[in-house]
Amino acid sequence: MAKKKADEKNPNIFARIGKNISGFFRDIIREIKKIVWPSPKATFRNTGIVLLVMLVTGLVIFGLDTGLHALFGLVMDLAGN
């Protein structure tokens, strides 16, 4: 097996860590450049859809809660008599 030359030795730990950290931030910048932001029109449309789904879900939960509360009241009235 051939021995490594003096100039082929591994850099010290601090040089390797610095190289890894700088590579990490280079990758972050590269990925940030790939982001495609939605248009204002798409943002408002999606916001409207989210609000509509929240309203419908709230109404369904309110209806179930009210119905189950009334059913529980009937059961308790029957049990009390």
C-alpha positions as CSV (number, residue, x, y, z in Angstrom):
1,M,0.0,0.0,0.0
2,A,1.4,3.4,-0.9
3,K,1.9,6.0,1.7
4,K,0.3,9.4,1.4
5,K,2.4,12.3,0.5
6,A,2.7,15.1,3.0
7,D,0.6,17.5,0.9
8,E,-2.2,14.9,0.6
9,K,-3.0,14.7,4.3
10,N,-6.5,15.5,5.6
11,P,-7.1,19.0,6.7
12,N,-7.6,19.6,10.4
13,I,-11.0,19.3,12.1
14,F,-11.7,23.0,12.0
15,A,-11.1,23.2,8.3
16,R,-13.4,20.3,7.6
17,I,-16.1,21.8,9.8
18,G,-15.8,25.2,8.2
19,K,-16.0,23.6,4.7
20,N,-19.1,21.7,5.8
21,I,-20.8,24.7,7.2
22,S,-20.1,26.9,4.2
23,G,-21.4,24.1,1.9
24,F,-24.5,23.9,4.0
25,F,-25.2,27.7,3.6
26,R,-24.4,27.5,-0.1
27,D,-27.0,24.8,-0.4
28,I,-29.6,26.8,1.5
29,I,-29.1,29.8,-0.8
30,R,-29.4,27.6,-3.9
31,E,-32.7,26.1,-2.6
32,I,-34.1,29.6,-1.7
33,K,-33.6,30.7,-5.2
34,K,-35.8,27.8,-6.4
35,I,-38.9,29.1,-4.4
36,V,-41.8,30.2,-6.5
37,W,-44.1,32.5,-4.6
38,P,-47.9,32.5,-5.5
39,S,-49.5,35.5,-7.1
40,P,-51.6,37.8,-5.0
41,K,-54.7,36.5,-6.8
42,A,-53.9,32.9,-6.0
43,T,-53.2,33.9,-2.3
44,F,-56.5,35.6,-1.9
45,R,-58.4,32.7,-3.6
46,N,-56.7,30.1,-1.3
47,T,-57.4,32.3,1.7
48,G,-61.1,32.4,0.8
49,I,-61.1,28.6,0.4
50,V,-59.5,28.1,3.8
51,L,-62.0,30.5,5.5
52,L,-65.0,28.7,3.8
53,V,-63.8,25.3,4.9
54,M,-63.3,26.6,8.4
55,L,-66.8,28.0,8.4
56,V,-68.4,24.8,7.1
57,T,-66.4,22.7,9.6
58,G,-67.4,25.0,12.5
59,L,-71.1,24.7,11.5
60,V,-70.9,20.9,11.3
61,I,-69.3,20.7,14.7
62,F,-71.8,23.1,16.1
63,G,-74.7,21.0,14.7
64,L,-73.3,17.8,16.1
65,D,-72.7,19.4,19.5
66,T,-76.2,20.8,19.6
67,G,-77.8,17.6,18.5
68,L,-75.8,15.4,21.0
69,H,-76.5,17.9,23.8
70,A,-80.3,17.7,23.1
71,L,-80.1,13.9,22.8
72,F,-78.2,13.7,26.2
73,G,-80.9,16.0,27.7
74,L,-83.7,13.6,26.5
75,V,-81.8,10.6,27.9
76,M,-81.3,12.3,31.2
77,D,-85.0,13.3,31.4
78,L,-86.1,9.7,30.7
79,A,-83.7,8.4,33.3
80,G,-85.0,10.8,35.9
81,N,-88.6,9.8,35.6
